[in-house]
Amino acid sequence: MKDSPPLQGLQIRAARALLGWSQSTLATKANVARPTIALAERGKSVPWDETLIRLKQAFEAAGITFVNDGQQVGATRKVA
């Protein structure tokens, strides 16, 4: 994830909320263990780059865009 700042736990949690996804749903869609997501959201661990890429790809496929420009950190959802 050298091209952009890594996802933060609050962004993962916010993106899930925007989509109405549970941690289990995200885990299935991103092929990541649910405890990994839970720990990342609570700031207890930072997932490996490959895991962050999988999470980001799952969210982006569902229409989520991430913001982390030094002043704002969050997630937005594209509407059709």
VOBA-1610 file (N, C-alpha, C; in pm, whole numbers, padded with zeros to 5 digits, always signed):
BEGIN
Met+00084-00118+00000Met+00000+00000+00000Met+00088+00124+00000Lys+00187+00124-00081Lys+00282+00233-00086Lys+00227+00358-00153Asp+00124+00343-00240Asp+00070+00456-00315Asp-00023+00543-00231Ser-00080+00488-00128Ser-00172+00565-00045Ser-00152+00524+00101Pro-00193+00611+00193Pro-00182+00575+00334Pro-00264+00449+00362Pro-00221+00366+00456Pro-00296+00244+00486Pro-00432+00278+00547Leu-00526+00187+00529Leu-00657+00203+00591Leu-00642+00205+00742Gln-00719+00288+00805Gln-00722+00294+00951Gln-00846+00221+00999Gly-00842+00177+01123Gly-00954+00104+01179Gly-01085+00179+01169Leu-01082+00309+01192Leu-01205+00388+01185Leu-01260+00392+01043Gln-01173+00387+00943Gln-01219+00384+00804Gln-01286+00250+00772Ile-01230+00143+00823Ile-01289+00011+00800Ile-01428+00006+00863Arg-01437+00052+00986Arg-01565+00054+01058Arg-01666+00144+00987Ala-01622+00261+00941Ala-01712+00354+00873Ala-01761+00297+00740Ala-01672+00235+00667Ala-01710+00177+00538Ala-01811+00064+00558Arg-01788-00018+00659Arg-01885-00125+00687Arg-02021-00067+00720Ala-02022+00040+00800Ala-02148+00103+00838Ala-02221+00159+00716Leu-02147+00223+00627Leu-02209+00278+00506Leu-02275+00170+00421Leu-02217+00051+00422Leu-02269-00060+00342Leu-02366-00149+00418Gly-02371-00131+00550Gly-02455-00217+00631Gly-02400-00359+00643Trp-02268-00371+00634Trp-02202-00501+00641Trp-02160-00532+00784Ser-02173-00657+00822Ser-02116-00704+00948Ser-01968-00734+00926Gln-01897-00757+01034Gln-01757-00799+01021Gln-01749-00932+00947Ser-01844-01019+00971Ser-01845-01150+00903Ser-01866-01135+00753Thr-01954-01044+00714Thr-01978-01020+00571Thr-01851-00969+00505Leu-01787-00871+00568Leu-01662-00818+00513Leu-01556-00926+00506Ala-01547-01007+00609Ala-01447-01115+00612Ala-01467-01208+00492Thr-01590-01241+00462Thr-01619-01329+00349Thr-01584-01262+00218Lys-01626-01137+00201Lys-01603-01066+00075Lys-01456-01039+00049Ala-01379-01018+00155Ala-01236-00986+00139Ala-01145-01107+00160Asn-01205-01220+00198Asn-01128-01341+00226Asn-01023-01314+00335Val-01072-01256+00444Val-00989-01218+00559Val-01058-01273+00685Ala-00982-01313+00783Ala-01040-01364+00907Ala-01114-01253+00982Arg-01232-01284+01036Arg-01311-01185+01108Arg-01235-01127+01228Pro-01162-01207+01307Pro-01087-01148+01418Pro-00983-01044+01373Thr-00929-01061+01255Thr-00834-00962+01201Thr-00903-00828+01183Ile-01025-00832+01132Ile-01103-00709+01112Ile-01135-00645+01247Ala-01180-00727+01341Ala-01216-00675+01474Ala-01097-00607+01540Leu-00981-00670+01536Leu-00861-00612+01597Leu-00820-00483+01528Ala-00828-00481+01396Ala-00791-00360+01320Ala-00885-00245+01353Glu-01015-00273+01360Glu-01112-00168+01390Glu-01090-00108+01529Arg-01047-00189+01622Arg-01023-00140+01759Arg-00885-00080+01775Gly-00805-00084+01668Gly-00670-00028+01677Gly-00574-00116+01754Lys-00607-00242+01770Lys-00523-00335+01847Lys-00415-00398+01760Ser-00430-00390+01629Ser-00326-00443+01539Ser-00338-00372+01405Val-00229-00377+01331Val-00227-00324+01194Val-00209-00445+01102Pro-00309-00472+01017Pro-00300-00588+00929Pro-00185-00577+00829Trp-00144-00692+00780Trp-00043-00697+00674Trp-00092-00619+00552Asp+00001-00572+00470Asp-00035-00498+00348Asp-00132-00577+00261Glu-00108-00706+00242Glu-00196-00788+00157Glu-00339-00789+00212Thr-00352-00794+00342Thr-00484-00792+00404Thr-00552-00658+00380Leu-00478-00550+00396Leu-00535-00416+00371Leu-00577-00400+00226Ile-00500-00456+00136Ile-00535-00451-00007Ile-00665-00525-00032Arg-00680-00642+00027Arg-00803-00720+00010Arg-00924-00645+00065Leu-00907-00586+00183Leu-01017-00509+00242Leu-01055-00392+00152Lys-00954-00318+00108Lys-00980-00201+00024Lys-01047-00242-00107Gln-01003-00350-00168Gln-01063-00396-00293Gln-01210-00435-00273Ala-01240-00503-00163Ala-01378-00542-00136Ala-01466-00419-00120Phe-01416-00321-00047Phe-01493-00198-00028Phe-01510-00120-00158Glu-01402-00105-00233Glu-01409-00030-00357Glu-01503-00096-00458Ala-01507-00228-00460Ala-01599-00299-00549Ala-01745-00271-00512Ala-01767-00234-00386Ala-01902-00202-00338Ala-01932-00052-00344Gly-01839+00027-00399Gly-01864+00170-00418Gly-01809+00262-00311Ile-01720+00211-00227Ile-01661+00294-00120Ile-01534+00362-00170Thr-01518+00488-00134Thr-01396+00564-00160Thr-01340+00608-00026Phe-01210+00598-00012Phe-01146+00635+00115Phe-01077+00770+00103Val-01082+00846+00212Val-01019+00977+00222Val-00917+00971+00334Asn-00796+01017+00304Asn-00692+01029+00406Asn-00588+01127+00351Asp-00621+01255+00363Asp-00537+01358+00301Asp-00458+01442+00402Gly-00451+01394+00525Gly-00379+01468+00627Gly-00469+01560+00706Gln-00581+01599+00649Gln-00678+01683+00720Gln-00806+01607+00748Gln-00841+01513+00660Gln-00962+01435+00675Gln-00928+01287+00660Val-00995+01205+00741Val-00981+01062+00732Val-01121+01004+00738Gly-01155+00923+00640Gly-01289+00865+00642Gly-01317+00779+00520Ala-01445+00753+00501Ala-01492+00673+00390Ala-01620+00735+00338Thr-01638+00731+00208Thr-01760+00780+00146Thr-01816+00672+00055Arg-01945+00680+00028Arg-02009+00582-00059Arg-02067+00650-00182Lys-02035+00593-00297Lys-02092+00645-00421Lys-02239+00604-00428Val-02321+00696-00471Val-02463+00665-00489Val-02493+00659-00637Ala-02580+00567-00671Ala-02614+00547-00814Ala-02702+00657-00866
//
